[in-house]
């Protein structure tokens, strides 16, 4: 796991000293991603420079140092990630070619595979998480590549006629100095979704590679971009060939695939541990790790002082049953509060998922013990684990059967009541709205008003995942922008729940979950691997019918629970889903009330001037009176804290 960077300019008059200085400026922003080693390669006559920061995981010797030069000298490679099947690929290459291997690293295998097979065939064969840049010294072409699921990040931008790329935005910001402008569209999208979706970034002329994408450049100019893998297309093909054998065969096949994925993700020359929340996904990954390990696996969990948000007690029970070497840390609210100010600098752009704070602290504690940890991320998207998959269909059927007048009256009525009041009156609501058959009425019904006018199922889905449905009310006129969403051409081939799962896989998982895990873990030089996110697991998941994942009664991840039942008693893990967030509503009324007022309600604060503070004050007032607007206010707070942090860089 590493940090990569590079510069490509259309200027062969640049001096080696200047080019080296520039690439160092970008590269040195990412010491946390690679504290073990670093390297540079420059060719001033061609205007190309590559940089690398190394976190040594496989082949700890200097032989694995990057940038890596292929045996013929044609290709120069900087690579971030892991190729889990590199040993098999190395054997295949060795059979066909007499290669004098210089290292035992997966980076060398990747370089030689491209040397022999070319980029396209190599990408078909490798399995892993990665982003890398490869310079072809014969054709003078630079290719930037991101893995199929977007597990590893890669950013690029055009600054003064130079192409600059980096694993994190801070590298490009260091090169650009104060030349970057905020994107209106990105600001709107952030306030709505809590993240900036790829390929956008918060800046106008800086972009992210999309999952499964290759972009090729010549003399700093983009000459081609393509997707070498597309989850919509892959799922569509797999859907035509469902695995319709008996239940036992389906479960055996999936268990075998996941177990093989977990085992391949354990390959390392350093100690490997696991994040353990006590939920289905992390418990399954940990159980399979323990089964495949000759020693007790180290597991790590975070607990909270507030019992309503504390899942650590479940992790402790699981760890005891699996006999892992368990490490539990109970966080004080002061630790969580203090970490809020670290988030803007870690993410380099506004990021609103509050679970980034406990994830950051979990990564810190874990990195004190191991260099690599496995997590259960991806299980919800692959196997229908989110609550929205359960109630979105019910809400659509309910709304679709009501007149516009009925829906408007319902919206006005619900908006006039607090979540607490709705929960108190839940017996009445359950009788009136018995068609919905919902749990947690207060939280769910308070979302209904913003869903009322959804014209399509896909629009309903986007409204469900929106934190702020209409961001423009909080933005000054000059920064307002219409937020739109694109519909993939193949989505109509899938059931509504499948549409949501694929949309989450391509958007929410990449831009929120994986982004959160990468930035918070790498900030503490910890590599986190995600065995439930691989092509083989994806293929196996989409070959089985939806009924194996989600029951008519609304139970998600059915097949994962059945597999896990082979390792643990069901009563240990089968319980309602909990998130990994913090008590935002409560905090913003109490512990963080002063911060909220200083940042969003006080003009003396050095704020951006881009937000409509009079409208924000109204929302703060409603929140303080008992209506929950914590998530909306949190996004606004995160934007202002980010703006202040980047202005001070």
N, C-alpha and C positions, 0 to 999 in steps of 0.2 A: 504494500500500500504506500502511495507516494503522492507527491505533488509534481505536476508537469507544467512547463511554460515554454513559450517561444515567440519569436518575432520574425516576420518575413516582410521585407521592404523592396520596393522597386527602385533601388538606388545602389549601384555597384561602386559608388565613390565613398561610401561610409567606411571609416577606419575600423580596424579590428578592435582597437581600444574603446571606441564609442559604442560599437555593437555589443561588446562584452559588458560594458557598463550598463547598457540598457537592459540586457537580458538578466543581469544580476539584480537590477532594481525590481524586476518582476518576480524573479525566482526567490529572492530573499524574504518576500512577504509570507512564504509558506513553510517556514522552519518547523512549525508544529506538525505538518503533514509528513515530514521526513527528517527527523532529528539525527538519524544515524549516519548519513552520508549525503554528498551532493556532487553535482557535476555539470559542466557546460560544454557545448560544442558550437563553434561558430565558423562560418565561411563568409568573410566580408565581401568577397568578390561576387557572391551570389545573393548577398543580403539576407542570409538566414542564420538564426541563432536558436539553439534549443537548450533548455534548462531542466534540471531534475533535482528533487529533494526526496531522499530515500528513507523509508521505514522498512528495515530489513526483516523479512518474514521467511522467505525461501532463499537458500544459499546466502548465508550471512557474511561471506567473504567479499573482498574487493572485486572478485570476478563478476559479481552481479551489478557492478556500478553502471550507471547510465549518465548521459545518453549512450546507447548501445549501437555499435557498428556491426553490420552483418559481415559474414566471412569474406565476401567479395568486395566489401567497402561501398557497395551501391546504396544501401539503406542505412539511415540514421534514425534511431527510434527512442522516444521517451514514452514510458508506459506507466500507468497508474492502475493497480488492481491485481487480480489473481486469475490465472488460467488453471482451472481445476483438473483438466485432463491433459496437462502438458506432458506428463510422463508417457502416456499412450501416443501422443503426437510425436514426441521425440523418438520413440521406437520406430514409428512408421517412417519418419524422415531418414533414420539411420539405415533402414533396410534398403531404401532406394538411392541414397547418396552417402558417400564416404565423408562424413562431416567430422572434423576435429573439434569436438566441443570444448569450449573454454571454461564453462561453468556448469552448475546444476540448477540454474535459474530458469523460471518460466519465460522471462524476458528474452533470453537467447533463443529459446524454442520458437517464440513468436516471430522474432526477426528472421530466423532461418526458414520458417514456414512460408513467410511472405517472399523471401528470396527464391524459393523453389516453386511454390504454388501460386503466388500472387495474392493480392489482398482479398479478392472475392472468395476464392476457394478456402483460404485460411479462416475467414469469418464463418464459413459454413461448418468448419470442423471444430473450432474452439468452443469451450464451454467455460464461462466465467463472468466476473464483473470487471469492467475495464473502461477506461478512456485512454486513447493514445494518439500520438502524432508521429507520422513517419515521413521522412524526407527521402525522395527518390533523386539521387545525385545524377542519374543519367538524363532523366526527363525534366529536372528542376521543378518538381511538383511536390507540394506538401498536402498530405491527407490527414484530416482530423476525424476520429471515429469514436462513437459512444456505444456501449453495450446495448443489447436488445431491450432490456427493461429499464435502462436509465439509472442503474444502481450507482454508477460513478459519474461525477459531473465534469463538464468541460464547457468553458466560456470563450467567446472570441469577439473581437471588436476592431473597428477601423479607426485609428488615431493618427491624424496627420499623414495620411497615405500609407501608414504601416498597418499590417495585420498583426494583432497581438492576441495570443491565446494563453489560457491559464486554467488550472483546476478550480480556482476560486476567483471571484470578482475582484478581490483586493489586489491581485496581481495586475490586472488591467487598470485599476484605479491608480496604482502607484506609477504606472507609465503615463497615464493620461493627465495626471495632476488634477487640475480643476476644470478640465475641458468637457466633462460629461454632463448632459442635461437629463432631467427627469422626464420619463415618458408619461403622458396623460393616460394612455390606455393601460399601462402597467399599474399606475397608481389606482385607477378604478378597479382593475382586476384584483389587486392586493386587498383593497378594502372589502371587496365582495367575498373573496374566497379565503383570505388569510395568507395567501402566497401569490407570487407572480408566476403564471404558467409559462412553460417553455413554448416556443423559442424566445419569448420575451425575457428581458430583465427590466429592472427599474429604470435603466438608462436607454436613451433613444438608439444609440448606435452600437450597443453591445447585446450579444445574443447567446443563448444556450444551444448546444446541439440537442436534437431530439433523440429519444431512444431509438436504437437501431439505425442511426444515420451516419453517412459518410459525406463529408464536404471536402472538395479538392480545390486547391489554390495554386495559381502560377503568378509569380512576381507580385504577390500580395493581393491579387484579384481572384474572386471566386469564379471558377470555370465549370464546376459541376456539383450538384448535390443529389443524393438519392438515399432511399431507405433500403438497407439490405435485409431487413426483417420487419414485419408489420403484424402486430398481435391480432388486429381485426381480420386480416386475411388468413392468418394461421388458424384462428378460432373458427372461421367460416368453413375451412377445409376439414378441420377435425370434427365439426358438428355433423358433417355428412357421413362420418364413419364412427358413430357412437359405439362404445364398448358395452354391448348388450348381453353379456354372459350373466351367470347367476351372481347373486350378491356376494358370495364368498370369493369368487374369482375376481370380481371388481375390487374388493377390499384388499385381497392379496397382492394384486398388481400395483395398486396405488401405494401400499405399504412398502413394497420392494423399491419402487421408484424414489420415494421420499427417503428411505433408509440409505440408498446409494448416494443420493444428493447430500445428505448429512455427512456421510463418511468421506465423500470427496472434499467437502468444505472443512474437514478437520485436518487436511494435509498441511503441515507446517513444520518449520525447523525451530519454532518457539512454542511456548505453552499456549493452549487454547482453552478458553472458558465459555460460559454461556450466560446471557441475560435470562433471568427466570422471573416472570411476573406471577406465575401461578395460573395463567390463562391457558386455553387449549393449545395455541400455537407454540408458545415458548416451552410449555410442558412436554409436548410431543417431540420437539427438537432435542430437548435435554434428555428425555427418556432414551431416544435413539443414540445420542452421543454416549450416554452411560453404558448402553448395551454394547457399543462398538469400542469402548475404551478399556484398557487393561488396568487403569487406575481410576480413582474417584474424580469425577469432573468437578472443576471449580464453578460454582454458580453464584450469581450476583443479583440482588434485588434491592429496591428502594422502598422504604415505607414512609408514611406521613404521620405527623402528630394528630391530624384530623382523621378520625376513624371512618368518616363517610367516604374518604378518598384513598384509604389505605388498603391495598391488596396484598401487602407483604405477608400477612398471616397465612394466606393460601400458598404462597411460594414456599414458606417454611415447612408446611405440611408435605408438599410435593417433594421438596429436597430431602426431607427425612425418609419418605417412602422410597425414593430413588437412591438414597445413600450417597448424595453428592456432598462435596466439601463446600458448604454454603456460607456466603457472606451477606449479611443483611445490614443495611444502613437506614436508620430512622432520621429523616431530615427535619430540622427545625424550620419553622416558618421564616425565621430571619435569614437562613441560608438561601431559601427560595427567593425571598425578596431581594437580597443582595445580588443574586444572579441575573435579575431582570436587566440590569444595566450592561451586562456582558453580551447579551443576545445580539444587539445591532452590529457590533464589531465582528462577531463570529460568523454571522450570515451575510454581511456586506450589503444587504438590501432588506427592506422591511419583511418581517416574518412573524405571523400572528398565531401560530400553534403554541398554546401555553405549555403543552407537554414537552416542549423543547427544554424547559428549565429542569424538570426532574431527569430528563434524558441526559442533559449536560452533566448533572451531578452524579448520576449513575456511571457515566463514562469515566469521570474523574476517579471515583472509587475503584472501578474495575481496572483501570490502567495502572493502579498501584500494585496489582497482582499478576496480571497477564497482559500480553501484547495483542492478542486476538480473542474476539468473543463472537459466538453465534447468537443470532436472534430469531424470533418467530415471525418477523414482518413478512407480509405477503399472503398469509393464510386467509385473511378476511376477503381480499380481492379474488383469490383463486377459488375459495370454497364458500362464498356467500355468508360471510360472518357479520356484516354490519347490520344494525337495526333498521337502517333505511331500506334495505332490501325487503324487509318484512312488512313495513307499514306503507311504503310508497304505493304499492299496488292497491292496498285497501283505501288509501286516501284518494287515489285516482278514481276508483269505482264509486266512492261516496260522492265526490265532487261532480263527476260526470253525470250523475243521476239527479242532481239538484238544479233548480232554476237559478238564474243570475241573481234574482231578488233574494232567494233563500240564502245563497252563499254570502251576499253582501251583509245581510242581517246577522248571520253567524259571525262574520269577521268583526263587525262593530261590537257585538256582544262580547266576543273573546278578548278583543283589544281593551275593553273597559275593565277587565278583571286581571288580577295578578296570578302568577303561577301558583302561589300558595292558596289563593281562594279556589282556583279550579281543582286543585288536589283535595281541598276540604269538601268540595261539592262533587267529587268524583263518582259517588254512587248515582247521583242524578244524571251526570253526563254519560255514564255507562249505559243508563237506561235509554236516554234520548238518542245517543249516538251508538247504539248497540251494533250497527252494521260495521263499525270500524274495528271493534274488538282490539282496542289498543291497551298497552300497558303504560304506566307513567303519564297519566292524562295531562298533568300540568305542563310538563316539558313539551310534550308532543302537540297538544292543542294550541299552545301559544305560537306555534309555527304555522298554524292553519291560515291566518290572515294573509301571509306573504305567498301562500300557495293558491289562494282562491282563484286568481285569474290566469292560471296556467292553461295554455291552449293545447298543449301536447304533453305526452308522457315525458318526453325528453326535457321540455321546459320545466315540468314539475320537478324532475330530478335536479336540474340546475338550481331551482329555487330552494330545494331542500338542502343542498350543500352550501348555499349562500349564507354568509354571516350577515352581510348587509345587501339586501336585494337591490336597493337604489342608491349606490354610493354617491351620486351627484349631489344629494341633499347636504352632504358634509364637505363638499369641495367648492372652492371659489370658482366663479364663472370661467376664468381663463384656463383652468385645468380640467374642466368637465369633458367627459368623453363617453360615448355610447358603448356599453359593454355588450358584446355579442358572443355567441358560442357556435362553433362549427360542428356540423353533424357529419360523421364519417359515412361514406356512401354505402357501406355494408351493414350499418346498424339495423336497418329494417329487416334483416335476415334473422334477427335474434329476438327472443322474448324480452319483455321489459326489464326483468331482473338481470338477465344476461347483458342487456345494454348498459345497465348501471355498473355491473361488474367490470366490463371492458372499459367503460369511461373512467372508472376509478383507477384501473390498472395503468391507463395511459396518462392520467392527469393527477389525481389526488395522491396516488402512491408515489409517483415520481417527484412531483413538485412540493409535496408536504412530507410524507413519511420518510422516504429515502433521503431527501434533502436534509431533514432534521437529524437523522441518524448519522449521515456522513459528516456534517459540519460539527455536531457536538462531540462525536467520538474522535474525529481527527484533530479537533482542538486539543485533545489530551493524548494525541499520538497513539490512539487505539484503533485497530482495524476491526470493523464489525462486518460479519458475513451473513448472508441471508439465504439459507438452503431451500426455503420454500419458494424462492423466486429463481427459477431456472427453466430452460426450455423444456426439459424432460418432465418436470412437475407440471408446467403449464399444459403440455400435450396430454399428460395423463388426466389432468383435471377436466379438460375440455372434451375428452373422449367419453366421459361418463355423463349420463343425463342429469339435468338440474335437480331432479327428485332425490339424488344421492347427496346433494349439498344442502337443500332447503326443503323442509317438510311443509305440508299444507297448514299445519298448526303454527308455523312460524319459527321453527327451530333451525338455526343455521349450522353449517359445518358438521352435518350428521355423520358423514363418512370418516372425518377426522376423529370425531368422538368415539366411533366404533373401533378405529385402529388404536387409539390411545387406551381404550378399555382393555386391550391385551397387555398393557404395561402397568396400569393402575386401576384401582377400584373406581367405578364411575362417580360415586358420591364425592370423591376428592376434587374433581375438576368440573363437573357438570353443574353450572350455576349461571345466573344472568351475567351478561357481558359488562365489564367495567372499563372505563377509559383510563388514560394515564395522565389526566389533566390535573389542574390545581383549582381550588375554589375561587374562581375569578369573581363571581357575583359578590360573594361575601367579602373578599379582599378589597374590592374597589369601593365598598361601603365603609370599610373599617381601616385595616392596616395600610392600604394604598390610597386612602381618600386624599391625603395631603399631596401625594405625588400626582394623582389625577388632576387635582385643582391647579397645582403648579404648572403642569405641562399643557393641559388642555383648557383650563379655565382662567388662566392668568396671562394677560397680554405683556406683562413684564418679563415673562419667560422668553428665552431666545428661540421662538418657534418659527415654523417654516413660512407662515403667512399664506399657505396654500389651502388651508382648511377653513370651513365656515364655522368659526368658534361660537357664534350666537346660537346656531343650530345644535352644536355639541353641548353647550350649556343646558339647553332644554332637555337633552337626553340624560345628562348627568343628574339633573333635578328629578326626572322620572325614576331613574335608577335608585337614587337615594330614598325615594318615597316607597320603594318596595317592588317596582316592576323591574324585571331582570333584563338589563341591556349590557351585561358584563362583556359578552363576546364582541359586540359592536365597539364599545368603548376601548376594549383591549387592543383591537386593530388600530384604532385612531391613536392610542397611546404609543403603540409600537412604531407607527410611522413617524411620529414626532421625535421619539427617542433616537430612531435611526437617523433622521434628518440632522439632528443636533450632533450626533456622533460623526457623521460623514463630513459635516462642515468643519469639524475640528481637526480632521486628518491633515 
